[in-house]
């Protein structure tokens, strides 16, 4: 069955490239509809996170070039530059890739659980856009089922390892006693919620949550005894913050070099630890040039993450086996469904031919023809019509020397080898 999975991730592209290829939530529905309108694609879904932007398509590999051209055009990128960091998986490999992604086996943080929720959101948005049909729909359901099995049957998700956990681990290396520190968290999504939970568990003295809407900031702050503010109030809090961790969907930087310089003056150059988890970036890269600032992006978390992955490697091997089995089972069931469709079409054709001959026979009997002769003619006519198309194709195969096709036909019609020679 024709499936394609193509895109970029943290292994193939820098954060600078990933943020240029990212889709905002507001863009998703329109982008999917445009993709299906301007390319041969009829079934599509887009997964866009800080570490990857991927397109899942029910179509053959021959159309990958057209899809990549659309992706480059949509984001105003050079096509050759995009191709340099893009991977393309097709058919069985595309199915395995989707399942590996959903299980967290292809994540920066091995086994991280957030990606499954993000993939479910991608499916829901694609359904809203009307870009999911029966093939892609079945693939998503099989992917979710395999991911659930992996979570249930392996220990891949037991250790508290995530980008959020890695960020807090880095903070602990810089500030030996987090209980004396103050933290400013920018955003109120799932990643920042995990960061807030880890910081709270480490006993951080004071946590402030800044968000575009005060309502969402307050809802998160209440869970951890934190304070909620608006993004506009960040300059007032920045000088009090030892730790700044940001993860929003903003298309423009929220923190610039000038604002951080001003905060450092207020702090009398007491060090600040900053982690920018967002793609596109929330904190201007130039902030890293300032003395007394330790600025990390998601790409800088690799080393911390690698250290925390040791306990998950054995579980990952078991998960890979489950993914392979899940992908094989899905493709087998899909091929069986394809066989059912062919059989259904052939049965409908046979029944149509039968009805035509039966109707002809009834007319002959009604006009006084001998029933025995009519029955004989019906059997002969039906046999000839049923055999006509297969006979034409078999002669064509023989003329073309397609021995393999002839062998399949022999198996299909359950013919013993001797019968084909008589």
C-alpha positions as CSV (number, residue, x, y, z in Angstrom):
1,X,0.0,0.0,0.0
2,X,1.4,3.4,-0.8
3,X,2.4,5.4,2.2
4,X,4.9,8.2,2.6
5,X,6.5,9.8,5.7
6,X,8.8,12.7,5.0
7,X,10.2,15.6,7.0
8,X,13.1,16.9,9.1
9,X,14.0,16.3,12.8
10,X,16.6,17.1,15.4
11,X,19.0,14.5,13.8
12,X,18.9,16.0,10.3
13,X,18.4,19.7,10.8
14,X,19.6,22.5,13.2
15,X,17.1,24.4,15.3
16,X,17.5,27.3,12.9
17,X,16.2,25.2,10.0
18,X,13.5,23.4,12.1
19,X,12.0,26.7,13.2
20,X,11.7,27.8,9.6
21,X,9.9,24.6,8.6
22,X,7.6,24.5,11.7
23,X,3.8,24.9,11.3
24,X,1.9,27.0,13.9
25,X,-1.4,25.5,15.1
26,X,-3.2,28.3,13.3
27,X,-1.6,27.3,10.0
28,X,-2.4,23.6,10.2
29,X,-5.9,23.3,8.7
30,X,-5.2,25.7,5.8
31,X,-1.8,24.1,5.1
32,X,-3.3,20.6,4.9
33,X,-6.1,21.8,2.6
34,X,-3.6,23.6,0.4
35,X,-1.3,20.5,0.3
36,X,-4.2,18.3,-0.9
37,X,-5.3,21.0,-3.4
38,X,-1.9,21.8,-5.0
39,X,-0.3,18.3,-5.0
40,X,-1.5,14.8,-6.0
41,X,-1.9,14.1,-2.3
42,X,-5.5,13.2,-1.2
43,X,-4.8,12.0,2.4
44,X,-2.3,13.9,4.6
45,X,-1.5,14.8,8.2
46,X,1.2,17.1,9.5
47,X,3.1,16.6,12.8
48,X,5.0,19.8,13.9
49,X,6.9,19.9,17.2
50,X,10.0,21.6,18.4
51,X,12.1,18.7,17.3
52,X,10.4,17.7,14.0
53,X,8.1,18.6,11.2
54,X,6.8,15.6,9.3
55,X,4.1,14.9,6.7
56,X,2.3,11.6,6.7
57,X,0.7,10.8,3.3
58,X,-1.3,8.0,1.7
59,X,0.4,8.1,-1.8
60,X,3.2,6.5,-3.7
61,X,6.9,7.6,-3.5
62,X,6.7,9.1,-7.0
63,X,4.9,12.1,-5.6
64,X,7.5,12.9,-2.9
65,X,9.2,15.5,-5.1
66,X,5.9,17.4,-5.6
67,X,5.2,17.4,-1.8
68,X,8.8,18.6,-1.0
69,X,8.4,21.4,-3.6
70,X,5.1,22.4,-1.9
71,X,6.8,22.4,1.5
72,X,9.7,24.5,0.3
73,X,7.3,27.0,-1.4
74,X,5.0,27.1,1.7
75,X,7.8,28.1,4.0
76,X,9.7,30.2,1.4
77,X,12.8,27.9,1.4
78,X,15.3,26.8,-1.2
79,X,14.2,23.4,-2.4
80,X,17.8,22.0,-2.5
81,X,18.5,23.3,1.0
82,X,15.4,21.5,2.2
83,X,16.2,18.3,0.5
84,X,19.6,18.3,2.1
85,X,18.1,17.7,5.5
86,X,14.9,15.8,4.6
87,X,14.3,12.1,5.0
88,X,11.7,10.1,3.0
89,X,10.3,6.8,4.1
90,X,7.8,4.8,1.9
91,X,5.3,2.0,2.3
92,X,6.4,-0.5,5.1
93,X,9.2,1.8,6.2
94,X,6.8,4.8,6.5
95,X,4.5,2.7,8.7
96,X,7.4,1.7,11.0
97,X,8.6,5.3,11.1
98,X,5.2,6.6,12.2
99,X,5.0,3.9,14.9
100,X,8.6,4.6,16.1
101,X,7.8,8.3,16.4
102,X,4.6,7.7,18.3
103,X,6.4,5.4,20.8
104,X,9.1,8.0,21.4
105,X,11.8,5.8,19.8
106,X,12.8,8.6,17.4
107,X,12.7,11.4,19.9
108,X,15.5,13.5,21.3
109,X,14.5,12.0,24.7
110,X,14.1,8.3,24.1
111,X,10.6,7.2,25.1
112,X,9.3,10.6,26.0
113,X,5.5,10.4,26.3
114,X,4.5,13.8,24.9
115,X,5.0,12.9,21.3
116,X,2.0,10.4,21.3
117,X,-0.3,13.2,22.4
118,X,1.1,15.5,19.7
119,X,0.5,12.8,17.1
120,X,-3.1,12.4,18.3
121,X,-3.5,16.1,17.9
122,X,-2.1,16.0,14.4
123,X,-4.6,13.3,13.6
124,X,-7.5,15.3,15.0
125,X,-6.5,18.4,13.1
126,X,-6.2,16.4,9.8
127,X,-9.7,15.1,10.4
128,X,-10.9,18.6,11.0
129,X,-9.2,19.7,7.7
130,X,-10.9,16.8,5.9
131,X,-7.5,15.4,4.8
132,X,-7.7,12.0,6.4
133,X,-9.3,9.2,4.4
134,X,-9.7,5.4,5.1
135,X,-6.0,4.5,4.5
136,X,-4.4,7.1,6.7
137,X,-7.1,6.8,9.2
138,X,-6.4,3.0,9.6
139,X,-2.7,3.8,9.9
140,X,-3.1,6.3,12.7
141,X,-5.3,3.9,14.6
142,X,-2.8,1.1,14.2
143,X,0.0,3.5,15.3
144,X,-1.9,4.5,18.5
145,X,-2.6,0.9,19.3
146,X,1.1,-0.1,18.9
147,X,2.2,2.9,21.0
148,X,-0.2,1.8,23.8
149,X,1.2,-1.7,23.7
150,X,4.7,-0.4,24.0
151,X,3.8,1.8,26.9
152,X,2.0,-1.1,28.6
153,X,4.4,-3.9,27.9
154,X,7.8,-2.2,28.3
155,X,9.5,0.2,30.8
156,X,10.4,2.8,28.2
157,X,8.3,5.5,29.9
158,X,9.0,4.7,33.5
159,X,12.0,7.0,34.1
160,X,11.3,10.7,34.4
161,X,13.3,11.6,31.3
162,X,12.1,14.4,29.1
163,X,13.3,17.7,27.6
164,X,11.7,19.3,30.7
165,X,13.5,17.0,33.0
166,X,16.8,17.6,31.2
167,X,16.4,21.4,31.5
168,X,15.8,21.1,35.2
169,X,18.8,18.7,35.5
170,X,21.0,21.4,33.8
171,X,19.7,24.0,36.2
172,X,20.7,21.7,39.1
173,X,24.2,21.5,37.8
174,X,24.5,25.3,37.8
175,X,22.7,26.1,41.0
176,X,23.6,23.5,43.5
177,X,20.6,24.3,45.7
178,X,17.5,25.0,43.7
179,X,15.6,25.7,46.9
180,X,17.2,29.1,46.9
181,X,16.4,29.9,43.3
182,X,13.6,31.7,41.6
183,X,12.2,30.6,38.2
184,X,10.4,32.3,35.4
185,X,8.5,30.0,33.1
186,X,7.3,31.5,29.8
187,X,4.4,29.7,28.2
188,X,1.7,27.4,29.7
189,X,1.7,24.4,27.5
190,X,2.5,20.7,28.2
191,X,6.3,21.2,28.3
192,X,6.2,24.1,30.7
193,X,3.8,22.2,32.9
194,X,6.4,19.4,33.1
195,X,9.1,21.9,33.9
196,X,7.0,23.5,36.6
197,X,6.3,20.0,38.1
198,X,10.0,19.1,38.2
199,X,11.0,22.5,39.6
200,X,8.3,22.2,42.3
201,X,9.6,18.7,43.2
202,X,13.1,20.2,43.5
203,X,11.8,22.8,46.0
204,X,12.4,25.9,44.0
205,X,11.6,28.8,46.2
206,X,9.4,30.8,43.9
207,X,8.0,30.1,40.4
208,X,6.4,32.7,38.1
209,X,4.4,31.6,35.0
210,X,4.1,34.2,32.2
211,X,1.7,33.6,29.3
212,X,-0.2,35.5,26.6
213,X,-3.4,34.9,28.5
214,X,-3.6,35.3,32.3
215,X,-6.3,32.6,32.5
216,X,-4.0,29.8,31.3
217,X,-1.0,31.1,33.3
218,X,-3.2,31.1,36.5
219,X,-4.5,27.6,35.8
220,X,-1.0,26.3,35.7
221,X,0.3,28.4,38.5
222,X,-2.4,27.2,40.9
223,X,-1.1,23.6,40.5
224,X,2.3,24.4,42.0
225,X,1.7,27.4,44.2
226,X,3.2,29.7,41.6
227,X,2.4,33.3,40.5
228,X,0.8,34.1,37.2
229,X,1.7,37.1,35.0
230,X,1.2,38.3,31.4
231,X,4.0,38.3,28.9
232,X,4.0,42.1,29.1
233,X,5.1,41.8,32.8
234,X,8.2,39.8,32.0
235,X,10.6,42.8,32.2
236,X,9.5,43.4,35.8
237,X,10.2,39.8,36.8
238,X,13.3,39.1,34.8
239,X,15.7,40.7,37.2
240,X,14.4,38.4,40.0
241,X,14.8,35.2,38.0
242,X,17.7,32.9,38.4
243,X,16.2,30.4,36.0
244,X,14.3,31.2,32.8
245,X,12.7,28.5,30.8
246,X,10.6,29.3,27.7
247,X,8.4,27.2,25.5
248,X,5.7,29.1,23.5
249,X,4.3,29.0,20.0
250,X,5.3,32.6,19.3
251,X,6.7,33.3,15.8
252,X,8.9,36.1,17.1
253,X,11.4,36.2,20.0
254,X,9.9,37.1,23.4
255,X,13.1,37.9,25.1
256,X,15.8,40.1,23.4
257,X,19.3,40.9,24.3
258,X,18.5,44.4,25.6
259,X,15.9,43.1,28.1
260,X,18.3,40.5,29.5
261,X,21.1,43.1,29.7
262,X,18.8,45.3,31.8
263,X,17.9,42.4,34.0
264,X,21.6,41.6,34.6
265,X,22.3,45.1,35.8
266,X,19.4,44.8,38.3
267,X,20.9,41.5,39.5
268,X,24.4,43.0,39.7
269,X,25.5,40.4,37.2
270,X,24.4,37.4,39.3
271,X,24.3,34.5,36.8
272,X,21.1,33.6,35.0
273,X,20.3,30.2,33.6
274,X,18.1,30.2,30.5
275,X,16.7,27.4,28.4
276,X,14.9,28.1,25.1
277,X,12.8,24.9,24.3
278,X,10.7,26.7,21.7
279,X,10.9,26.3,17.9
280,X,10.9,29.0,16.5
281,X,13.1,30.4,19.4
282,X,11.7,32.5,22.1
283,X,15.0,34.0,23.2
284,X,17.2,35.9,20.7
285,X,20.4,33.9,20.1
286,X,22.5,37.0,20.8
287,X,21.6,36.7,24.5
288,X,24.2,33.9,24.6
289,X,26.9,36.6,24.0
290,X,26.2,38.2,27.4
291,X,28.5,37.4,30.3
292,X,26.8,35.8,33.3
293,X,24.1,34.2,31.1
294,X,24.0,30.4,30.4
295,X,21.7,30.0,27.4
296,X,20.7,26.6,26.1
297,X,18.5,25.5,23.3
298,X,16.9,22.1,22.7
299,X,19.9,21.1,20.7
300,X,22.2,21.7,23.7
301,X,20.3,19.2,25.8
302,X,21.7,16.2,23.9
303,X,24.4,15.4,26.5
304,X,22.1,15.6,29.5
305,X,19.6,13.5,27.7
306,X,22.1,10.9,26.7
307,X,23.1,10.4,30.4
308,X,19.5,9.9,31.4
309,X,18.8,7.4,28.7
310,X,20.8,4.5,30.0
311,X,17.9,3.0,31.9
312,X,15.7,3.0,28.8
313,X,17.9,1.3,26.3
314,X,16.9,-2.2,27.2
315,X,13.2,-1.2,27.1
316,X,13.9,0.4,23.7
317,X,15.0,-2.9,22.2
318,X,11.8,-4.6,23.3
319,X,9.8,-1.6,22.0
320,X,11.5,-1.9,18.6
321,X,10.4,-5.5,18.3
322,X,6.8,-4.5,19.2
323,X,6.9,-1.8,16.5
324,X,8.2,-4.2,13.9
325,X,5.4,-6.6,14.8
326,X,2.8,-3.9,14.8
327,X,3.9,-2.6,11.4
328,X,4.0,-6.1,9.9
329,X,0.5,-6.9,11.3
330,X,-0.9,-3.6,9.9
331,X,0.5,-4.2,6.4
332,X,-0.8,-7.8,6.4
333,X,-4.3,-6.7,7.4
334,X,-4.2,-3.9,4.8
335,X,-3.2,-6.4,2.1
336,X,-6.0,-8.7,3.2
337,X,-8.4,-5.8,2.9
338,X,-7.1,-5.1,-0.6
339,X,-7.8,-8.8,-1.5
340,X,-11.3,-8.5,-0.1
341,X,-11.9,-5.4,-2.4
342,X,-10.7,-7.3,-5.5
343,X,-12.8,-10.3,-4.6
344,X,-15.9,-8.1,-4.0
345,X,-15.4,-6.5,-7.4
346,X,-14.9,-9.9,-9.1
347,X,-18.0,-11.3,-7.4
348,X,-20.1,-8.3,-8.5
349,X,-18.9,-8.7,-12.1
350,X,-19.8,-12.5,-12.0
351,X,-23.2,-11.8,-10.6
352,X,-23.9,-9.2,-13.3
353,X,-22.9,-11.7,-16.0
354,X,-25.1,-14.4,-14.3
355,X,-28.1,-12.0,-14.2
356,X,-27.7,-11.1,-17.9
357,X,-27.6,-14.8,-18.9
358,X,-30.5,-15.7,-16.5
359,X,-32.6,-12.9,-17.9
360,X,-31.9,-14.1,-21.5
361,X,-32.9,-17.6,-20.5
362,X,-36.2,-16.5,-18.9
363,X,-37.1,-14.7,-22.1
364,X,-36.4,-17.8,-24.2
365,X,-38.5,-20.0,-21.9
366,X,-41.3,-17.5,-21.9
367,X,-41.3,-17.6,-25.7
368,X,-41.7,-21.4,-25.8
369,X,-38.1,-22.6,-26.2
370,X,-37.1,-26.0,-24.9
371,X,-36.0,-25.6,-21.2
372,X,-33.2,-28.2,-21.6
373,X,-31.7,-26.3,-24.6
374,X,-32.1,-23.0,-22.7
375,X,-30.3,-24.4,-19.7
376,X,-27.5,-25.7,-21.8
377,X,-27.2,-22.4,-23.6
378,X,-27.2,-20.5,-20.3
379,X,-24.4,-22.7,-18.9
380,X,-22.3,-22.3,-22.0
381,X,-22.9,-18.6,-22.3
382,X,-22.1,-18.0,-18.6
383,X,-18.9,-20.1,-18.8
384,X,-17.7,-18.2,-21.9
385,X,-18.3,-14.8,-20.4
386,X,-16.7,-15.7,-17.1
387,X,-13.6,-17.1,-18.9
388,X,-13.3,-14.4,-21.5
389,X,-11.3,-11.7,-19.6
390,X,-9.0,-14.2,-17.9
391,X,-8.4,-16.0,-21.2
392,X,-7.4,-12.7,-22.9
393,X,-5.0,-11.8,-20.1
394,X,-3.4,-15.3,-20.0
395,X,-2.7,-15.2,-23.7
396,X,-1.2,-11.8,-23.3
397,X,1.0,-13.0,-20.4
398,X,2.2,-16.0,-22.5
399,X,3.0,-13.8,-25.5
400,X,5.0,-11.5,-23.3
401,X,6.9,-14.3,-21.6
402,X,5.5,-13.5,-18.2
403,X,6.1,-16.9,-16.7
404,X,5.6,-15.7,-13.1
405,X,2.2,-14.3,-13.9
406,X,1.2,-17.6,-15.5
407,X,2.3,-19.4,-12.3
408,X,0.2,-17.1,-10.2
409,X,-2.8,-17.7,-12.4
410,X,-2.3,-21.5,-12.0
411,X,-2.2,-21.0,-8.3
412,X,-5.2,-18.6,-8.3
413,X,-7.4,-21.1,-10.3
414,X,-6.1,-24.1,-8.2
415,X,-4.9,-26.0,-11.3
416,X,-2.7,-29.0,-10.9
417,X,0.4,-28.9,-13.0
418,X,-0.7,-31.7,-15.3
419,X,-4.0,-29.9,-16.0
420,X,-2.2,-27.0,-17.7
421,X,-0.4,-29.3,-20.1
422,X,-3.4,-31.4,-21.3
